[in-house]
Amino acid sequence: MRLIAVGRLKPGPEHALLDRYTERLRPALELVEVPEARGAPAEIKRREAQALLAALPPSAFAVALDEAGEPLASLAFAARLEAWLGLSRPLCFLVGGAEGLDAAVLARADAALSLGAMTWPHMLVRGLLAEQLYRARAIATGHPYHRAGRP
């Protein structure tokens, strides 16, 4: 699995969160960072889209992280992830910069996923996604990490 994201993650709590889950995750999650663009918002999105799409393998199954994407509960995400992993295509998650994803990235994506209706900082999304990927794999393997019931 690959996470293709805009911007360079600096040392700090966001990096620690990402590391915490990527170290445990199987299959491994490779982080590919593309540069943040400068300029007007539309130009930033266009340039970042070019970089994201250039880093995406041609045969990849691309999942865009977007606020308008499909919100999935953890159990549903676990099932979806297993289906995606079974496609025999490189699985890549795309995270845009502060301006979000350009329409070209959303058009190329095979799926769009939302982490909820709230807006999350794009650097924090990496760690949130890694945790959900770890949780989904734990669900799929019967590991007790996920607790589905409420008190």
Secondary structure as GFF3:
##gff-version 3
##sequence-region A 1 151
A	DSSP	beta_strand	2	6	.	.	.	ID=ss1
A	DSSP	alpha_helix	13	22	.	.	.	ID=ss2
A	DSSP	beta_strand	30	34	.	.	.	ID=ss3
A	DSSP	alpha_helix	41	55	.	.	.	ID=ss4
A	DSSP	beta_strand	61	71	.	.	.	ID=ss5
A	DSSP	alpha_helix	74	85	.	.	.	ID=ss6
A	DSSP	beta_strand	91	95	.	.	.	ID=ss7
A	DSSP	alpha_helix	103	108	.	.	.	ID=ss8
A	DSSP	beta_strand	111	114	.	.	.	ID=ss9
A	DSSP	alpha_helix	122	141	.	.	.	ID=ss10
###
